[in-house]
Amino acid sequence: MPDPELESDLQIAPPPDQNHPVPKFLIAALVMVIVGVGVFMLNPRKTAEISVEHVDIFAPHTELNAVPGDNQIIGAPASAEDDLYVVATVKIKDTLRLPIFVDSYSATLTTAEGATKDATIIAGNNVPRLAETFPQILPLVSPPVAPQINFDDSVGPGKTRVGTVLLLFPQISATGWKAKKSATLTFTLAHDAAPITVALP
């Protein structure tokens, strides 16, 4: 018969505690990691895909006649001005499962000499006044041309939006546009830290 005193001496370590919280915590942490990895793998890496479908340009050359002055005031001399209007048709595809919103966009041109020029954005509500000055631009900005993309415009989940942006590069001629080193269009989407830049051909 075993000696009860000897058995009690052999029980050096206490019996394991079945209610110890560490295993439950480790299991919960493992589940959270697995869920996080799954969400990361299943969701797209990019918010949107943006491409420029085509570009039209309008480059008016404006000449101003000299304005004569009186005996005390010198009149304005004759002058000429070249401006370049760029109408870019853009396709924006929402690759998220949530709607995306256009926060802003901008454009930059690098001339053949290496100088950079930022574009002025012509908003849709300014197009009628521009068309009064330059009726030749109407075919580039009127239907069936896609409507302009405005700030705060949205694209639905998984949807694609095609629209135009109207840009003005002051003091750039059609020849200067053709000779450019590069031109880019940059979109900033709401709640997206990384702007998306595409080339303007």
CORCORQUI-V406552 format. One line per field, one symbol per residue. ss: DSSP state (@ for helix, = for strand, . for the rest). A space follows every 50 residues. Layout:
# CORCORQUI-V406552
ss=???
This chain:
# CORCORQUI-V406552
ss=...@@@@@@@...........@@@@@@@@@@@@@@@@@@@@@.....=== ========..====..............================.....= ==========.....===.==..@@@@@@@@@@.@@@@@@@......=.. ...==....===========...@@@@@...========......====. .
